[in-house]
Amino acid sequence: MAPPHGKRTETIVHEQDPFNAETAPADLVASAITPTDAFYSRNHGAMPRVDAVAWALTIEGLVDRPLRLTLADLRDGRFPVRRETATLQCAGNRRRGLIEVREIPGEAPWGPGATGTAVWEGVALADVLDAARPADAASDVAFVGLDRSEEADPPQPFAGSIPLRKARRPEVLLAWGMNGAPLPVAHGAPVRVVVPGFVGARSVKWLDRIELRDRPWDGFFQDVVYRLLPPEAEPGPGAGIPLGEIALNAAILEPQDGREVRAGRTTVRGYAFAGGERTVARVDVSADGGETWVQADLGDDHGRWAWRIWSCPVDLPSGPAELVARAWDSAGASQPERAGPLWNPKGYVNNAWSRVRLDVGCAGAR
Amino acid sequence: MAPPHGKRTETIVHEQDPFNAETAPADLVASAITPTDAFYSRNHGAMPRVDAVAWALTIEGLVDRPLRLTLADLRDGRFPVRRETATLQCAGNRRRGLIEVREIPGEAPWGPGATGTAVWEGVALADVLDAARPADAASDVAFVGLDRSEEADPPQPFAGSIPLRKARRPEVLLAWGMNGAPLPVAHGAPVRVVVPGFVGARSVKWLDRIELRDRPWDGFFQDVVYRLLPPEAEPGPGAGIPLGEIALNAAILEPQDGREVRAGRTTVRGYAFAGGERTVARVDVSADGGETWVQADLGDDHGRWAWRIWSCPVDLPSGPAELVARAWDSAGASQPERAGPLWNPKGYVNNAWSRVRLDVGCAGAR
């Protein structure tokens, strides 16, 4: 059950320094908009505390008109203010399911809570780029943060790039607001990038500078990390598929794995997110390990860039049961059945059918 | 083996009237650009023969400036000429794999050849729409053909719509040319729509008129047909997921299923296509039914809207063998393992791993 309003479940902390924590299932499923104080936190270095008045953003590289913009400049009306409800999701979300297949040393065992949805407020990156006038040779837009990572080789700020074709779309924001309040330090104050539909790693926090380039970012966090490798490969510069758009995914959040529940009618709840520009078209739920399926109620639609929080009543006979959920997107694509074939050395993109095993007791007995 | 240049394998005809035929595997795999005379043909009615001089295209509905444009108008220079190499694919491509799971009465058993890639020449639909000035309320762009279908209920022209956001992208063409020659009657002369990344049904042939609307097309071929239904559902107006973007797919074309091949080194060849705006990032091939995998060579890159023709040498021991291929796209998404969970009443979107069963003889013995 969702916690009473205002009473949050503790986040699940995987690491204190740098701080890495995921949202508890009850907080994910309670509302389509994730509470700011429960929102997941994925960091590769210490969180910088930035003086918002002294802060200025540099836009440089392959532009005809390099810019330096303070927060006051961004907010003075020359760029229209935009709000987008968008889901962010870590590429390592649901990694735990891959670790159950085979170990992944050195990577956090994220459950389904390395994702969340917020209402972001800021200006369109596209409008700021228009002011800077990208050169014809520009093909990629890199974002460099003020957080320095000692995990990187060599140590460097967190950074990453997106294709210019995505950067020009109106949904990509330079955001200073989250859920109706100023962006908190933990989520990138004073300004972060929000790239709806892309892996969270591209939504760079504590934004320092934007560099227009004629190729993708070649720093550690794009050239070595956040790449999908074949199982037998070693991570290294340029190896594997650079992650960008998020793949269709879904998770059962309620009831939780291993729980004892009573026989009879139970409501299964979870989220589904299509990633990229796609939308969730259908979610199927099975209460018998995938033999028979029913369609879930998709809940409120918060637009193209947001997940769907779904629910589905099922009848559970007593005994062991396996709940399964799978989503279908607007392209008619669905998810892989098993995590086994998805295993990869860094543990990204586990989008296998979500499975929860239950011990169903007799009705009335507790 | 690919046929010698200029010598085409016969297309595989599923129906003479209306004419429905798929490309033979050898012609698909011989080159990334499918020869025009081998290109698949999917029709719901008789092919109209249109007088190209008398023909004119109407653009109407939610536009501030309705237009009527002859072919000479389209080609007189007011709209820049564009060429796009784009793969078209029928939503029913590879339906045969679903029919093997459970019968699908009344639908053609398409193999992997209801797809092909051509160089299309024409003008950007976006430029023509700019001239017609879509009203603020416009959200969808419908295309109506000159071919009348008696299969439809009631009989009507073939038609379908795409979202305005896609229609405004530069890759969507009003095309009069195919592979460097005028568009043949069989492929929609004088002008067809080409919607790269979307199911072939939206690339309406023998284009008659374009209607800007505030909702998707509600004719038979979008409201009833080309929708992905849950297995237990009945086709009907508005039921199921309306197909749009194509889902990631791949097929083994060589060697073919059931063939006897010699033990030793064999080159496996096929295509992979990511659909939507995604690109193919990797293709894995297994010669042992999915136990072990190697990465295929992806061949020439013809751009975002075209498939990749891949090849992969494998070593086959004698005895029965199962070849398997699966693709990964730029979002790190891969394909479903089995066709069983994909079965649906109209037989669309079979994008399960491609499997070919072989009888491998001793090396040297024939």
Interface residues (C-beta under 8 A of the other chain):
Chain A: A91 L228 P230 P231 I241 L243 G244 E245 I246 A247 L248 G275 G276 E277 R278 A281 R282 D284 G290 W293 Q295 R326 W328 D329 S330 A331 G332 A333 S334 Q335 P336 E337 R338 P341 L342 Y348 V349 N351
Chain B: A91 L228 P230 P231 I241 L243 G244 E245 I246 A247 L248 G275 G276 E277 R278 A281 R282 D284 G290 W293 Q295 R326 W328 S330 A331 G332 A333 S334 Q335 P336 E337 R338 P341 L342 Y348 V349 N351
